[in-house]
Amino acid sequence: MSHNTFGHLFRVTTWGESHGPALGCVVDGCPPGLGLSEADIQVWLDRRKPGQSRHVTQRREPDTVEILSGVFEGRTTGTPISLLIRNQDQRSRDYGEIATAFRPGHADYTYTAKYGLRDYRGGGRSSARETAARVAAGAVARKILDGVTIRGALTRIGAHGVERDRWDWDQTTENPFWSPDPVAADIWDQYLDEVRKSGSSVGAIVEVEATGLPAGWGAPLYGKLDSELASALMSINAAKGVEIGEGFAAAELSGEDNADQMRIGEDGLPVFLSNHAGGILGGISTGQPLVARVAFKPTSSILTPRQTINEAGEEVELRTKGRHDPCVGVRAVPVVEAMTACVLADAYLRHRGQNG
């Protein structure tokens, strides 16, 4: 299998399967001399790990990270940083019934069609378990982004969204949903209980904001910051849509409403009067907050019997067993933050390489 690497100067390769002995990543291109310890990475992994509330999968994984290379006496050496996370709570027996049947909505059929075989235990490489390695890589990327703050929030679960006039970033750490709206968090709490008890699932939207970026990161045409970010966010398991700034809503605006007008501030620097562009124009950062949203589909593993086929070409009904998230968007927030960090770290290094 190829295409397990992303990035240009800051390059990340992830490896491992959901039910293998371990998973991890190799981060190449990290500058030397940055302070980095396992504790620096662990704090971000702890935000993503399963089993932290009744609204996520009850698989119990400590997600303890080990640094195998690239760090000496607490500082990065400039050589590849290898990170390992051991799997400790696999229950492969839960997947015996799907060894030869294709779960609707999963990558079972497409992996078999492409490779001729698949690891059916938890989805193998296509499992959301792989995102733990991305979060570890994102922790390294944050070390490069001095002065840049990246934070994400869940803005919608199913038909229930947040109210912008109640938005409070501090609230995202006060509830299990990363919700900036405490009222929405209470609604989601009851709603997901109903979804989970029915054996079903629901989709979600995650919003990410990056502040502290200077103007100038990114490149025109084929290296646009927004296209690189969209590609990275769409690579997250279960992601089905990405928008930057106003995104699809821009189609309903007039040119007058959509244009971010500019004036000169007291410091002589440009001041934008709005941010419909989401902090990117012409593929290059404007210096405003970068804003993106990712839509995640409902978890495909549900208890309701679904029509499918098996490898013998027989039509069967399948009910997926095991431990699954009723809404993958809940644990996707740290992953979206991590992928944003990796893209921005790469953009910074590329900008520095071209402009000095």
C-alpha positions as CSV (number, residue, x, y, z in Angstrom):
1,M,0.0,0.0,0.0
2,S,1.4,3.4,-1.0
3,H,0.3,6.9,-0.2
4,N,0.7,6.8,3.6
5,T,2.8,10.0,3.6
6,F,1.6,13.6,3.4
7,G,3.4,17.0,3.5
8,H,6.4,18.5,1.6
9,L,9.1,19.7,3.9
10,F,7.3,18.7,7.1
11,R,6.4,15.1,6.1
12,V,4.4,12.6,8.0
13,T,4.1,8.9,7.4
14,T,1.7,6.9,9.5
15,W,1.7,3.1,9.8
16,G,-0.1,0.3,11.7
17,E,-3.6,-1.2,11.9
18,S,-6.5,-1.0,14.3
19,H,-5.9,-4.5,15.8
20,G,-2.2,-4.9,15.1
21,P,0.4,-4.8,18.0
22,A,1.0,-1.1,17.5
23,L,0.6,2.0,15.3
24,G,2.6,5.1,14.9
25,C,4.2,7.7,12.6
26,V,7.5,9.0,11.3
27,V,7.9,12.8,11.2
28,D,10.6,13.9,8.8
29,G,11.7,17.5,8.3
30,C,11.3,18.8,11.8
31,P,13.9,21.5,12.5
32,P,16.6,20.7,15.1
33,G,16.8,22.2,18.5
34,L,13.1,22.2,19.5
35,G,12.2,21.0,22.9
36,L,10.2,17.8,22.6
37,S,9.3,15.1,25.2
38,E,6.7,12.3,25.3
39,A,4.7,14.4,27.7
40,D,4.4,17.2,25.1
41,I,2.8,14.7,22.8
42,Q,0.8,12.8,25.4
43,V,-1.3,15.8,26.3
44,W,-2.8,15.9,22.8
45,L,-3.3,12.1,22.6
46,D,-5.2,12.2,25.8
47,R,-7.7,14.5,24.2
48,R,-8.4,12.0,21.4
49,K,-8.2,8.6,23.2
50,P,-11.4,6.4,23.4
51,G,-13.5,5.6,26.4
52,Q,-13.6,9.0,28.0
53,S,-17.4,9.3,28.0
54,R,-20.5,7.1,27.3
55,H,-20.9,8.9,23.9
56,V,-17.7,7.4,22.4
57,T,-16.4,3.9,21.8
58,Q,-15.7,2.0,25.0
59,R,-12.4,0.5,23.7
60,R,-9.9,1.2,26.5
61,E,-6.6,2.4,25.0
62,P,-4.1,4.4,27.1
63,D,-2.6,5.7,23.8
64,T,0.8,6.0,25.6
65,V,3.4,7.4,23.1
66,E,7.0,6.3,22.9
67,I,9.7,8.4,21.1
68,L,12.0,6.0,19.3
69,S,14.2,8.4,17.4
70,G,14.9,12.0,16.4
71,V,15.2,13.4,20.0
72,F,18.3,13.6,22.1
73,E,18.5,15.1,25.5
74,G,15.1,16.6,25.2
75,R,15.6,18.3,21.8
76,T,14.9,17.4,18.2
77,T,18.0,16.5,16.2
78,G,16.6,17.2,12.8
79,T,16.5,13.5,11.9
80,P,13.3,11.5,11.5
81,I,11.2,11.4,14.6
82,S,9.6,7.9,15.1
83,L,6.6,7.7,17.4
84,L,5.0,4.4,18.6
85,I,1.6,3.8,20.2
86,R,0.9,0.3,21.3
87,N,-2.6,-1.3,20.9
88,Q,-3.7,-2.9,24.2
89,D,-7.5,-3.5,24.0
90,Q,-8.2,-5.3,20.7
91,R,-11.3,-7.5,20.6
92,S,-10.8,-9.1,17.2
93,R,-13.5,-11.7,17.9
94,D,-16.1,-9.0,17.5
95,Y,-15.4,-9.0,13.8
96,G,-15.6,-12.7,13.0
97,E,-18.9,-12.4,11.2
98,I,-17.7,-9.7,8.8
99,A,-14.5,-11.7,7.8
100,T,-16.1,-12.4,4.4
101,A,-19.0,-9.9,4.3
102,F,-18.7,-6.3,3.3
103,R,-20.1,-3.8,5.8
104,P,-22.2,-1.1,4.1
105,G,-20.6,2.3,4.3
106,H,-17.1,0.9,5.2
107,A,-14.0,0.5,3.1
108,D,-14.3,-3.3,3.1
109,Y,-15.4,-3.7,-0.5
110,T,-13.0,-1.1,-1.9
111,Y,-10.0,-2.4,-0.1
112,T,-10.8,-5.9,-1.4
113,A,-11.4,-4.7,-4.9
114,K,-8.0,-2.8,-4.9
115,Y,-5.7,-5.2,-3.0
116,G,-7.4,-8.6,-3.2
117,L,-7.5,-8.9,0.6
118,R,-8.2,-6.8,3.7
119,D,-7.7,-6.8,7.4
120,Y,-11.3,-7.2,8.7
121,R,-10.4,-6.7,12.3
122,G,-11.8,-3.3,13.1
123,G,-11.2,-2.1,9.5
124,G,-7.4,-2.5,9.7
125,R,-5.7,0.5,8.1
126,S,-9.1,2.2,7.3
127,S,-10.0,2.4,11.0
128,A,-10.3,5.7,12.8
129,R,-7.7,4.2,15.2
130,E,-5.1,5.4,12.6
131,T,-5.8,9.0,13.6
132,A,-4.0,8.6,16.9
133,A,-0.8,8.7,14.8
134,R,-1.9,11.9,13.2
135,V,-2.5,13.5,16.6
136,A,1.0,12.6,17.7
137,A,2.4,14.2,14.5
138,G,0.3,17.3,15.1
139,A,1.9,17.6,18.5
140,V,5.3,17.8,16.9
141,A,4.0,20.3,14.3
142,R,2.7,22.6,17.1
143,K,6.3,22.9,18.4
144,I,7.2,24.6,15.0
145,L,4.3,27.0,15.1
146,D,5.4,29.5,17.7
147,G,2.8,32.1,18.2
148,V,0.1,30.2,16.3
149,T,-3.0,29.0,18.2
150,I,-5.1,26.1,16.8
151,R,-8.4,25.2,18.4
152,G,-11.4,23.2,17.2
153,A,-15.0,22.8,18.2
154,L,-18.0,20.6,17.4
155,T,-20.7,22.8,15.9
156,R,-23.3,20.3,14.8
157,I,-24.5,16.8,15.7
158,G,-27.2,15.6,13.3
159,A,-29.9,18.3,13.1
160,H,-28.8,20.1,16.3
161,G,-26.3,23.0,15.9
162,V,-24.7,25.6,18.1
163,E,-25.9,29.2,18.4
164,R,-23.1,31.6,17.4
165,D,-24.3,34.3,19.9
166,R,-23.5,31.8,22.7
167,W,-20.1,30.9,21.3
168,D,-17.4,30.6,24.1
169,W,-14.1,28.8,23.3
170,D,-13.5,28.2,27.0
171,Q,-16.6,26.0,27.0
172,T,-15.0,23.4,24.7
173,T,-13.0,21.9,27.5
174,E,-16.0,21.9,29.9
175,N,-18.1,19.3,28.2
176,P,-17.4,15.9,26.4
177,F,-18.4,17.3,23.0
178,W,-15.9,20.1,22.5
179,S,-19.0,22.3,22.2
180,P,-18.5,26.1,22.4
181,D,-22.2,26.4,23.3
182,P,-23.2,24.9,26.7
183,V,-26.9,24.8,25.7
184,A,-26.1,22.7,22.6
185,A,-23.9,20.4,24.7
186,D,-26.9,19.6,27.0
187,I,-29.1,18.9,23.9
188,W,-26.4,16.6,22.4
189,D,-26.1,14.8,25.6
190,Q,-29.7,13.6,25.6
191,Y,-29.8,13.2,21.8
192,L,-26.7,10.9,21.6
193,D,-28.1,8.8,24.4
194,E,-31.1,8.1,22.2
195,V,-29.0,7.4,19.2
196,R,-26.7,5.1,21.1
197,K,-29.5,3.1,22.7
198,S,-31.2,2.6,19.4
199,G,-28.0,1.2,18.0
200,S,-27.7,3.9,15.3
201,S,-25.3,6.7,14.6
202,V,-25.3,10.3,13.4
203,G,-23.0,12.8,11.6
204,A,-21.3,16.0,12.8
205,I,-19.5,19.1,11.7
206,V,-16.2,20.2,13.3
207,E,-14.9,23.8,13.0
208,V,-11.2,24.7,13.4
209,E,-9.6,28.1,13.8
210,A,-5.9,29.0,13.6
211,T,-4.9,32.5,14.8
212,G,-1.5,34.2,14.9
213,L,-0.6,33.3,11.2
214,P,1.2,36.1,9.4
215,A,0.2,37.1,5.9
216,G,2.1,35.2,3.2
217,W,2.0,31.5,4.0
218,G,0.9,29.3,1.1
219,A,1.6,29.4,-2.6
220,P,-0.5,30.3,-5.7
221,L,-2.2,27.8,-8.0
222,Y,-0.9,24.3,-7.2
223,G,0.4,24.9,-3.6
224,K,-2.6,26.9,-2.2
225,L,-2.8,26.9,1.5
226,D,-6.6,26.2,1.3
227,S,-6.2,23.3,-1.1
228,E,-3.5,21.7,1.0
229,L,-5.6,22.1,4.1
230,A,-8.7,20.7,2.4
231,S,-6.8,17.7,1.1
232,A,-5.4,17.0,4.6
233,L,-8.8,17.4,6.3
234,M,-10.6,15.2,3.7
235,S,-8.0,12.5,4.3
236,I,-9.4,12.0,7.8
237,N,-11.5,8.9,8.2
238,A,-15.3,9.5,7.6
239,A,-14.8,13.1,6.4
240,K,-17.1,13.9,3.5
241,G,-16.9,17.6,3.0
242,V,-14.6,20.6,3.8
243,E,-15.2,24.3,3.5
244,I,-13.0,27.3,4.1
245,G,-14.5,30.6,5.4
246,E,-18.0,31.0,4.2
247,G,-17.6,27.9,2.0
248,F,-20.7,26.8,0.3
249,A,-22.7,29.6,1.9
250,A,-20.7,32.0,-0.3
251,A,-22.8,30.8,-3.2
252,E,-25.8,32.7,-1.7
253,L,-23.9,36.0,-1.2
254,S,-23.5,39.0,-3.4
255,G,-20.1,40.3,-4.3
256,E,-20.6,43.2,-2.0
257,D,-21.5,41.0,0.9
258,N,-18.7,38.4,0.3
259,A,-15.7,40.8,-0.2
260,D,-13.6,41.4,2.9
261,Q,-13.1,45.2,2.8
262,M,-9.8,46.7,4.1
263,R,-8.7,49.8,5.9
264,I,-5.4,50.9,7.5
265,G,-5.1,50.3,11.2
266,E,-3.4,52.5,13.8
267,D,-0.2,50.5,13.4
268,G,-0.2,51.2,9.7
269,L,-1.0,47.6,8.9
270,P,-4.1,46.4,6.9
271,V,-7.3,45.7,8.8
272,F,-10.0,43.5,7.4
273,L,-13.6,44.5,8.1
274,S,-14.8,40.9,7.8
275,N,-13.4,37.4,7.2
276,H,-15.6,35.7,4.6
277,A,-12.5,34.3,3.0
278,G,-11.5,32.3,6.1
279,G,-8.1,33.9,6.3
280,I,-6.9,32.8,2.8
281,L,-6.9,34.7,-0.5
282,G,-5.3,33.4,-3.7
283,G,-4.1,30.4,-1.7
284,I,-2.0,32.6,0.6
285,S,-2.8,33.5,4.2
286,T,-4.1,37.0,4.9
287,G,-3.1,37.3,8.5
288,Q,-6.7,36.9,9.6
289,P,-7.9,33.8,11.5
290,L,-7.9,30.7,9.3
291,V,-11.3,29.1,9.6
292,A,-12.4,25.7,8.1
293,R,-15.1,23.2,8.7
294,V,-15.3,19.5,8.2
295,A,-18.5,17.4,7.8
296,F,-18.3,13.8,9.1
297,K,-20.7,11.1,8.0
298,P,-22.5,8.9,10.5
299,T,-20.6,6.0,11.8
300,S,-21.2,3.1,9.4
301,S,-21.1,0.4,12.2
302,I,-24.6,0.2,13.5
303,L,-26.8,-2.5,15.0
304,T,-29.6,-2.2,12.5
305,P,-29.4,-5.0,9.9
306,R,-28.3,-3.7,6.5
307,Q,-28.4,-5.4,3.1
308,T,-25.0,-6.3,1.7
309,I,-23.0,-9.0,-0.1
310,N,-20.2,-11.3,0.8
311,E,-17.0,-12.4,-0.9
312,A,-18.8,-15.4,-2.4
313,G,-21.2,-13.0,-4.2
314,E,-24.2,-13.9,-2.0
315,E,-26.7,-11.4,-0.8
316,V,-26.8,-11.3,3.0
317,E,-28.0,-9.1,5.9
318,L,-25.3,-7.8,8.3
319,R,-25.5,-6.2,11.7
320,T,-22.2,-4.8,12.9
321,K,-21.1,-5.8,16.4
322,G,-18.2,-4.4,18.5
323,R,-17.5,-1.1,20.2
324,H,-18.1,2.0,18.0
325,D,-18.6,5.7,18.3
326,P,-22.3,6.7,17.8
327,C,-20.8,10.0,16.4
328,V,-17.3,10.0,15.1
329,G,-17.3,13.8,15.1
330,V,-16.9,13.9,18.9
331,R,-13.4,12.5,18.8
332,A,-12.5,14.1,15.5
333,V,-11.9,17.5,17.0
334,P,-8.3,16.8,18.1
335,V,-7.7,15.1,14.8
336,V,-8.8,18.1,12.8
337,E,-6.6,20.3,15.0
338,A,-3.6,18.0,14.4
339,M,-4.0,17.9,10.6
340,T,-4.3,21.7,10.5
341,A,-1.1,22.0,12.6
342,C,0.7,19.7,10.2
343,V,-0.4,21.7,7.1
344,L,0.6,25.0,8.7
345,A,4.0,23.7,9.9
346,D,4.7,22.6,6.3
347,A,3.5,25.9,5.0
348,Y,5.7,27.8,7.4
349,L,8.8,25.8,6.5
350,R,8.1,26.2,2.7
351,H,7.6,29.9,3.1
352,R,10.8,30.2,5.1
353,G,12.6,28.2,2.5
354,Q,11.5,30.4,-0.4
355,N,11.5,33.8,1.3
356,G,14.1,33.4,4.0
